[in-house]
Amino acid sequence: MEINLGKLPFDLDFHPSASIVATALISGELDLYHYVADSQPQRLFQISAHAESCRAVRFIASGRVVLTASRDCSIHATDVETGRPIAHMNDAHEDSINRLITLTETTVATGDDEGYIKVWDTRQHSCCNTFDAHEDYVSDMTYISGTRQILATSGDGSLSVCSLRKNKVQARSEFSEDELLSLVIMKNGKKVICGTQSGPLLLYSWGHFEDCSDRLLGHPMSVDALLKLDEDTLISGSEDGVIRLVGILPNRIIQPLAEHSEYPIESLAFSYDRKYLGSISHDQMLKLWDLEEFLKTVIMES
């Protein structure tokens, strides 16, 4: 399945329990679509959420609300059922917001172009924590619920660990020669994998973040999106428009899964039931790939 969004998308997210996907567009608009197998997805609504580009989108509150964050430094909350605004926070950051992730049912985190990370209570619409984590834009984040830590990558070439319990930046890697663009945690929490601007994947061992412990070569261009499939394999989205299946320890690119287009892939995500893999690219298309068919192909060719 594919949807022509008509504008450049920056992010996508799937509803946690329904066949709904949201996209954040360069125009500042938020689009929601309903999808079913063997049918063209139907747009539920499109709203102008922000005055400038909408860079990040996430469902919260068990899917009842969708949050967006923007280049104009604002955060917007939209009712999923009606499409009506619930709340809008101007000047949530001093600089443009680049990333947004869900932490718990009542907290989210945002990262901006100057390297600051903020944690928000969605009930009170208030900031709980602020971390001066990086010297350049926050490119990706992930959350470890058991230890209440946020891991983030940045254009400054470093990886950070922010502790919500201690309210401080707990660890930060040395500056890589390359921008870090994406990350996933694998091997049951023992390895952090980061995608870079020049293509290699950097592997960090948990607790030893000063420098990477290994590199995985093979991507010819930047790795802008990473998605964990299981503890041993991930799916990568690259600047060359190719989606790949990658093995970790042993490190290898198992095979290309699909070519979204000849343009860079901005983001990857799984549907709530993991039946579909969603990808967005600079070709202005949202594509929903049948994940089961992907994996069948891998089994047949392996």
C-alpha positions, 0 to 999 in steps of 0.5 A, a space after each residue: 500500500 502507498 499514499 501520496 502525501 503531496 508534501 515532504 514528510 518528516 515523521 510517521 507513527 502508528 496508532 497503538 491498537 488500531 489501523 491508523 497511521 499519522 504523518 508529520 509534513 513540512 507544511 506544518 500539517 498532520 495527516 491521519 489515515 486508516 488502512 486495511 489490507 488490499 484497499 487504498 488507505 483513507 484519510 481521516 483528517 488533515 489539520 494545520 497543526 503548526 505555522 512551520 514544518 511539523 517534524 515529529 509525531 507520536 500517539 499518546 494516551 492509549 491512542 486517544 491523542 496525537 502529539 506533534 512538534 515543530 520547527 516553530 518550537 511548539 507542541 500541539 495535541 489533537 483529538 484522534 477521534 474528532 481531529 480537534 485541537 486539545 492543547 497548543 504550547 508555543 515556545 516549548 523550546 527556545 529552538 526548533 524541535 526535531 524529535 518527540 518520543 513517548 516515555 510513559 502514558 503521561 510523559 513524553 520527551 522532545 529534543 531540539 536543534 541546539 541539543 536540549 532534551 525536555 521531558 513533559 507531563 502531558 496531564 499538566 502540560 508542564 516540563 519535568 526535566 531539562 537536559 543540556 545533552 548535546 552541542 548540536 541537533 538531537 537526531 534520535 532518542 529512545 527510552 529505557 523504562 526500567 532504568 528511566 533513562 533516555 538515550 539520544 544521538 546528535 549531529 555533534 557526533 555523540 551519544 548521551 544517556 540522560 537519567 530521569 531519576 538523577 535529573 542529569 546527563 549521566 554519560 556521553 560518548 566522545 565526539 565521533 568524526 561523523 554525525 549520529 542520526 539514529 539509534 536502537 538498543 539490542 542484544 537484551 540491552 547490551 548493545 546500542 547501535 547508531 546510524 551515521 552520516 557517512 554510512 557505518 553503523 557504530 556499536 556501543 557496549 552498555 556502560 562503556 559509552 566513551 567510544 564505539 566497540 565495533 563498526 558495521 560497514 556496508 551502507 553506501 550512504 547515511 543511515 537515517 532510520 533504524 528499527 529493531 526487529 528482534 535482539 539480533 536483527 534490525 531494519 535500516 533506512 538509508 539515504 539511497 532509498 533502500 530498506 535493508 535487513 541487518 544482523 548484529 553480532 555477527 555483523 552483516 547486511 543480510 540483504 536489501 528488503 525493498 527500495 522505497 525510492 531513489 530518495 532518502 528515507 526519513 523514518 521507519 515504524 511498525 504497525 501495532 500488530 507488526 503486520 506492516 512496516 511503514 516508510 516515508 521518503 523525500 519522494 513524498 510517499 508513505 509506503 506500507 510494506 507487508 512485513 510477513 512477505 518481507 521475512 518470507 523472502 529472507 527465509 527463502 533466500 537464506 
